[in-house]
Amino acid sequence: MLRALRGSLGYLSRLPIGQGEAAWRAFTGTPAAFPLAGYVVGGLVAVPVLAVGTLPGPVVAAAYLAGVVGVTGVNHADGLADVGDAAAVHGSPAERREVMRDTTVGVGAVLALGTAIAGLALGALAVTALPLPVAVAAVVASEVGAKLAMATLACLGTPSHEGFGAAMVDGNGPVDLLGALGVTLPIGAVAGPVTAVALLAALSVALLVRRWARRALGGVGGDVFGATNELARVVALLAAVAAWQLGGVPWTPF
């Protein structure tokens, strides 16, 4: 499991570990390594949130966004851009996949990335109004949830073509998803319903993307994995804030 975690961090973050072939093989065969990496990545990107109550909300939110980019890079965001372009095309799955291989950035990519960034920024700003322990838990849960969403694709998805998607799906099945779900229990049990709702929201994103990709692309590939990570993070973070608010706790954005 430790080797699988190293491999997952090598792919899911910019941390200089897990780049070897053995770590990669362990990662592709262990879907539970996805949410395990989420704890590490989530803990790192949550560092700016520790300044909640000390620095203005917009400053903390901006630092969080910078942390997400710094720790995770742009690999998954690139996947979201490609999926956005594919979603804007009317055609067969093969035609949509061809658009995803095009290096030209289309309006679909701009809209997908812009919406995701705006949603994450607003979610981060809202999180700064939560009590500090809840805010940190919400950020970590959104990252663990994003990685759980990717694990869900690895366990339930069908590859659209040879590549990363096929490597992740091959040999994994629904039973392996139970291990990934079990890894999320610690964060899902803290902060009342906030973190549990975040995880459920991320899981819902994975199931919806999987359904769309199967129809529109013929299955899941590397770009779909990346897009799912980005979308699930945003939805999970917003869902966590909504859960706290609906619980009857008032908050102000600044």
Phi, psi and chi 1 to 4 in degrees:
 res  aa     phi    psi   chi1   chi2   chi3   chi4
   1 MET       -  -37.4 -179.1   61.0   75.7      -
   2 LEU   -62.8  -40.7 -178.5   58.3      -      -
   3 ARG   -66.2  -38.4 -179.5  173.0  -68.4  174.9
   4 ALA   -64.9  -38.3      -      -      -      -
   5 LEU   -63.7  -42.0  174.4   58.9      -      -
   6 ARG   -60.9  -42.9  -71.9  171.6   56.5   85.8
   7 GLY   -64.4  -39.3      -      -      -      -
   8 SER   -67.1  -38.6   65.0      -      -      -
   9 LEU   -68.5  -31.7  -71.4  172.3      -      -
  10 GLY   -65.3  -31.2      -      -      -      -
  11 TYR   -93.1  -38.5  172.1   73.8      -      -
  12 LEU   -89.5   -5.3  -59.7  173.4      -      -
  13 SER  -144.7  178.5   75.3      -      -      -
  14 ARG   -99.3   10.9  -60.5 -179.0   64.3 -174.1
  15 LEU   -65.3  137.0  -61.0  177.4      -      -
  16 PRO   -80.1   56.1   31.6  -36.3      -      -
  17 ILE  -140.2  164.9   59.1  175.1      -      -
  18 GLY    68.1   29.9      -      -      -      -
  19 GLN   -91.2   -7.6  -55.3  -65.0  -29.2      -
  20 GLY   -77.7  162.9      -      -      -      -
  21 GLU   -64.8  -40.2 -177.8   64.7   25.4      -
  22 ALA   -63.7  -41.6      -      -      -      -
  23 ALA   -65.8  -38.4      -      -      -      -
  24 TRP   -63.6  -45.4  167.9 -104.9      -      -
  25 ARG   -62.8  -41.3  -72.2 -162.1  -57.6  -90.4
  26 ALA   -63.1  -39.7      -      -      -      -
  27 PHE   -64.3  -49.5  168.2   43.6      -      -
  28 THR   -63.7  -23.5   57.2      -      -      -
  29 GLY   -96.6    5.2      -      -      -      -
  30 THR  -134.9   84.7  -46.1      -      -      -
  31 PRO   -57.2  -28.3  -27.8   36.5      -      -
  32 ALA   -62.8  -17.6      -      -      -      -
  33 ALA   -68.8  -23.5      -      -      -      -
  34 PHE   -59.2  -61.4  -84.9  104.0      -      -
  35 PRO   -66.4  -27.1   20.2  -31.1      -      -
  36 LEU   -60.8  -43.0  -83.0  177.8      -      -
  37 ALA   -64.6  -29.9      -      -      -      -
  38 GLY   -60.8  -34.9      -      -      -      -
  39 TYR   -63.6  -43.2  -76.5   99.4      -      -
  40 VAL   -67.3  -50.7  178.1      -      -      -
  41 VAL   -63.0  -43.7  174.9      -      -      -
  42 GLY   -61.7  -40.3      -      -      -      -
  43 GLY   -63.5  -37.1      -      -      -      -
  44 LEU   -71.4  -45.5  -68.4  174.0      -      -
  45 VAL   -74.3  -15.2  -59.3      -      -      -
  46 ALA   -83.1   -7.2      -      -      -      -
  47 VAL   -55.9  -46.6  169.7      -      -      -
  48 PRO   -60.7  -26.6  -23.7   35.4      -      -
  49 VAL   -67.4  -19.7 -178.4      -      -      -
  50 LEU   -63.0  -15.6  -64.0  175.0      -      -
  51 ALA   -88.5    5.1      -      -      -      -
  52 VAL   -57.9  130.5  165.3      -      -      -
  53 GLY    91.4  -15.6      -      -      -      -
  54 THR  -104.4  -44.3  -58.2      -      -      -
  55 LEU  -107.9  157.3  -64.0  175.9      -      -
  56 PRO   -59.5  148.2  -23.2   33.8      -      -
  57 GLY   -52.6  -47.8      -      -      -      -
  58 PRO   -59.8  -34.5  -27.0   36.6      -      -
  59 VAL   -67.2  -45.0  173.6      -      -      -
  60 VAL   -63.9  -42.8  175.0      -      -      -
  61 ALA   -62.4  -41.9      -      -      -      -
  62 ALA   -65.3  -39.8      -      -      -      -
  63 ALA   -65.6  -37.2      -      -      -      -
  64 TYR   -62.0  -47.5  162.0   75.1      -      -
  65 LEU   -59.4  -42.8  -70.8  175.6      -      -
  66 ALA   -62.4  -38.1      -      -      -      -
  67 GLY   -65.0  -40.2      -      -      -      -
  68 VAL   -60.3  -46.0  169.7      -      -      -
  69 VAL   -66.3  -42.2  175.4      -      -      -
  70 GLY   -65.3  -38.4      -      -      -      -
  71 VAL   -84.2  -38.8  174.1      -      -      -
  72 THR  -101.5  -16.9   65.5      -      -      -
  73 GLY    75.7 -160.1      -      -      -      -
  74 VAL  -116.3    6.1  -60.9      -      -      -
  75 ASN   -58.8  -47.8 -172.3   36.4      -      -
  76 HIS   -73.0  -34.4  -56.9  -45.2      -      -
  77 ALA   -63.0  -35.5      -      -      -      -
  78 ASP   -63.0  -37.7 -179.3   67.8      -      -
  79 GLY   -63.4  -40.7      -      -      -      -
  80 LEU   -63.2  -40.6  176.9   59.1      -      -
  81 ALA   -61.9  -44.1      -      -      -      -
  82 ASP   -65.2  -40.8  -71.4  -21.4      -      -
  83 VAL   -66.8  -36.6  168.5      -      -      -
  84 GLY   -60.4  -42.8      -      -      -      -
  85 ASP   -64.9  -40.9  -84.7  -19.7      -      -
  86 ALA   -63.8  -37.2      -      -      -      -
  87 ALA   -67.6  -24.4      -      -      -      -
  88 ALA   -83.9   -6.8      -      -      -      -
  89 VAL   -95.7  138.6  171.5      -      -      -
  90 HIS  -101.9  108.6  -62.0  -75.1      -      -
  91 GLY  -179.6 -170.7      -      -      -      -
  92 SER   -76.3  164.9   66.5      -      -      -
  93 PRO   -55.5  -38.1  -30.0   37.1      -      -
  94 ALA   -65.0  -40.5      -      -      -      -
  95 GLU   -66.6  -38.8  -69.2  171.6  -34.0      -
  96 ARG   -66.1  -40.3  -69.2  175.2 -175.2  -95.9
  97 ARG   -65.6  -33.6  -67.7 -163.1  -58.9  -89.1
  98 GLU   -64.9  -39.3 -174.1   61.9   31.6      -
  99 VAL   -62.3  -37.2  168.4      -      -      -
 100 MET   -65.8  -25.8  -66.0  168.6   69.4      -
 101 ARG   -83.9  -12.5  -73.3 -169.8  -73.7  -91.5
 102 ASP   -72.6  133.5 -167.6  -20.9      -      -
 103 THR   -80.1   -7.8   57.6      -      -      -
 104 THR   -72.6  135.2  -56.8      -      -      -
 105 VAL   -90.5  120.8  176.6      -      -      -
 106 GLY  -102.0 -179.4      -      -      -      -
 107 VAL   -65.2  -32.0   64.7      -      -      -
 108 GLY   -62.9  -40.0      -      -      -      -
 109 ALA   -66.2  -44.1      -      -      -      -
 110 VAL   -62.3  -44.0  173.7      -      -      -
 111 LEU   -65.9  -43.2 -177.7   60.7      -      -
 112 ALA   -63.8  -48.1      -      -      -      -
 113 LEU   -66.6  -43.3  -76.4  174.2      -      -
 114 GLY   -61.7  -42.7      -      -      -      -
 115 THR   -65.4  -42.5  -58.3      -      -      -
 116 ALA   -65.7  -42.7      -      -      -      -
 117 ILE   -66.2  -43.1  -66.9  172.0      -      -
 118 ALA   -62.8  -43.6      -      -      -      -
 119 GLY   -63.3  -40.1      -      -      -      -
 120 LEU   -69.3  -38.5 -169.0   60.8      -      -
 121 ALA   -64.5  -43.7      -      -      -      -
 122 LEU   -67.1  -38.9  -68.4  172.6      -      -
 123 GLY   -64.5  -40.6      -      -      -      -
 124 ALA   -64.7  -40.1      -      -      -      -
 125 LEU   -64.4  -41.5 -179.5   58.3      -      -
 126 ALA   -65.1  -36.3      -      -      -      -
 127 VAL   -62.5  -32.7  160.0      -      -      -
 128 THR   -65.9  -14.3   64.3      -      -      -
 129 ALA   -90.4   -4.3      -      -      -      -
 130 LEU   -82.6  158.4  -55.9 -179.5      -      -
 131 PRO   -55.9  144.8  -24.1   34.0      -      -
 132 LEU   -51.1  -49.9  179.6   57.0      -      -
 133 PRO   -61.5  -37.9  -21.1   33.7      -      -
 134 VAL   -69.3  -39.5  178.9      -      -      -
 135 ALA   -61.3  -46.3      -      -      -      -
 136 VAL   -64.0  -43.5  171.7      -      -      -
 137 ALA   -62.2  -38.8      -      -      -      -
 138 ALA   -64.5  -41.6      -      -      -      -
 139 VAL   -66.3  -45.8  168.9      -      -      -
 140 VAL   -63.2  -42.8  174.2      -      -      -
 141 ALA   -63.9  -36.6      -      -      -      -
 142 SER   -66.4  -33.8   67.2      -      -      -
 143 GLU   -75.9  -41.8 -152.7   61.8   50.1      -
 144 VAL   -62.6  -40.3  172.9      -      -      -
 145 GLY   -64.1  -39.1      -      -      -      -
 146 ALA   -61.3  -40.4      -      -      -      -
 147 LYS   -74.0  -32.0  -54.1  -50.2 -179.1  -90.3
 148 LEU   -63.4  -37.2  172.6   63.5      -      -
 149 ALA   -61.6  -40.7      -      -      -      -
 150 MET   -67.3  -39.6  -61.3  175.9   81.6      -
 151 ALA   -62.1  -34.9      -      -      -      -
 152 THR   -62.8  -41.9  -58.9      -      -      -
 153 LEU   -63.6  -39.9  -65.9 -173.5      -      -
 154 ALA   -63.6  -31.5      -      -      -      -
 155 CYS   -92.4  -29.4  -63.9      -      -      -
 156 LEU  -116.2   -9.4  -56.7 -178.1      -      -
 157 GLY   -83.2  164.9      -      -      -      -
 158 THR  -119.3  127.5  -59.3      -      -      -
 159 PRO   -66.9  141.0   23.6  -33.0      -      -
 160 SER   -86.0  -23.1   58.2      -      -      -
 161 HIS  -168.0  172.7   59.1  -80.0      -      -
 162 GLU   -68.1  143.5  -70.2  -61.8  -39.2      -
 163 GLY   145.7 -154.0      -      -      -      -
 164 PHE   -61.3  -43.5  175.4   82.2      -      -
 165 GLY   -58.2  -45.2      -      -      -      -
 166 ALA   -64.7  -38.9      -      -      -      -
 167 ALA   -64.1  -37.1      -      -      -      -
 168 MET   -76.5  -37.8  -72.0  -53.2  -48.0      -
 169 VAL   -77.4  -35.0  172.4      -      -      -
 170 ASP   -58.3  122.2 -174.7   34.3      -      -
 171 GLY    88.1   -8.2      -      -      -      -
 172 ASN  -106.0  152.2  -64.3  -43.7      -      -
 173 GLY  -151.1 -175.9      -      -      -      -
 174 PRO   -54.8  -35.1  -26.5   35.2      -      -
 175 VAL   -62.5  -35.4  173.8      -      -      -
 176 ASP   -67.5  -23.3  -62.3  -67.1      -      -
 177 LEU   -66.4  -27.6 -177.2   57.6      -      -
 178 LEU   -61.6  -39.3  -63.9  177.2      -      -
 179 GLY   -65.0  -41.0      -      -      -      -
 180 ALA   -64.3  -41.2      -      -      -      -
 181 LEU   -64.1  -39.4  -71.1  169.3      -      -
 182 GLY   -62.7  -34.7      -      -      -      -
 183 VAL   -63.9  -28.7  168.9      -      -      -
 184 THR   -82.5   -8.2   68.2      -      -      -
 185 LEU   -58.9  -40.9  -69.0  179.4      -      -
 186 PRO   -58.3  -47.7  -27.9   36.9      -      -
 187 ILE   -74.7  -29.2 -169.9   63.3      -      -
 188 GLY   -70.0  -16.8      -      -      -      -
 189 ALA   -94.1   -4.8      -      -      -      -
 190 VAL  -102.2  163.2  -56.4      -      -      -
 191 ALA    59.8   38.3      -      -      -      -
 192 GLY    61.8 -139.2      -      -      -      -
 193 PRO   -79.8   -7.3   31.3  -36.4      -      -
 194 VAL   -58.7  -54.2  171.6      -      -      -
 195 THR   -73.7  -34.6   51.4      -      -      -
 196 ALA   -63.5  -42.3      -      -      -      -
 197 VAL   -64.2  -39.2  168.3      -      -      -
 198 ALA   -59.9  -44.4      -      -      -      -
 199 LEU   -66.2  -41.7  -65.2  176.1      -      -
 200 LEU   -64.3  -37.6  -71.4  174.0      -      -
 201 ALA   -64.7  -43.4      -      -      -      -
 202 ALA   -64.2  -40.9      -      -      -      -
 203 LEU   -63.3  -38.8 -176.0   60.1      -      -
 204 SER   -63.2  -39.7  -61.5      -      -      -
 205 VAL   -60.2  -43.9  169.0      -      -      -
 206 ALA   -60.1  -43.6      -      -      -      -
 207 LEU   -67.7  -37.7  -64.6  176.0      -      -
 208 LEU   -69.0  -43.6  -71.0  172.4      -      -
 209 VAL   -65.0  -41.5  171.5      -      -      -
 210 ARG   -58.7  -42.7  169.3 -179.6  170.4  -90.8
 211 ARG   -65.1  -44.5  179.5  179.4  178.9 -178.1
 212 TRP   -64.6  -44.9  174.3   83.0      -      -
 213 ALA   -63.9  -37.1      -      -      -      -
 214 ARG   -62.7  -38.1 -176.4  170.4   52.7 -173.5
 215 ARG   -81.1  -43.4  173.8  179.5   55.6   82.0
 216 ALA   -88.4  -29.1      -      -      -      -
 217 LEU  -119.8   -7.1  -56.9  174.0      -      -
 218 GLY    83.9    8.7      -      -      -      -
 219 GLY   142.3 -167.1      -      -      -      -
 220 VAL  -107.1  145.7  -59.9      -      -      -
 221 GLY  -134.5 -171.9      -      -      -      -
 222 GLY   -59.3  -40.5      -      -      -      -
 223 ASP   -64.3  -36.6  -74.3  -27.6      -      -
 224 VAL   -67.3  -38.5  175.0      -      -      -
 225 PHE   -59.6  -48.1  -88.3   84.8      -      -
 226 GLY   -62.6  -44.2      -      -      -      -
 227 ALA   -62.2  -40.1      -      -      -      -
 228 THR   -62.5  -41.7  -61.2      -      -      -
 229 ASN   -58.4  -48.4  178.1   80.0      -      -
 230 GLU   -66.3  -44.4  -60.9  -59.4  -65.1      -
 231 LEU   -68.1  -41.8  -66.4  173.5      -      -
 232 ALA   -65.5  -37.2      -      -      -      -
 233 ARG   -60.1  -47.7  176.9 -165.3  -70.1  124.2
 234 VAL   -62.9  -49.6  174.2      -      -      -
 235 VAL   -64.5  -40.0  173.0      -      -      -
 236 ALA   -63.9  -42.3      -      -      -      -
 237 LEU   -65.7  -44.3 -166.9   62.0      -      -
 238 LEU   -65.5  -38.0  -67.2  172.3      -      -
 239 ALA   -65.2  -37.0      -      -      -      -
 240 ALA   -63.0  -44.7      -      -      -      -
 241 VAL   -63.9  -42.4  174.7      -      -      -
 242 ALA   -62.9  -39.3      -      -      -      -
 243 ALA   -63.0  -41.0      -      -      -      -
 244 TRP   -65.2  -44.5 -179.7  -98.4      -      -
 245 GLN   -65.3  -43.3  175.2   69.8    5.5      -
 246 LEU   -69.8  -15.1  -67.5  175.5      -      -
 247 GLY   -76.2   -1.0      -      -      -      -
 248 GLY    94.9   12.6      -      -      -      -
 249 VAL   -97.8  117.3 -179.3      -      -      -
 250 PRO   -70.3  153.1   28.6  -35.5      -      -
 251 TRP  -150.5  159.2   64.1  -81.4      -      -
 252 THR  -127.5  146.7   55.2      -      -      -
 253 PRO   -75.0  -11.3   27.0  -34.5      -      -
 254 PHE  -132.1      -  -60.9  100.1      -      -
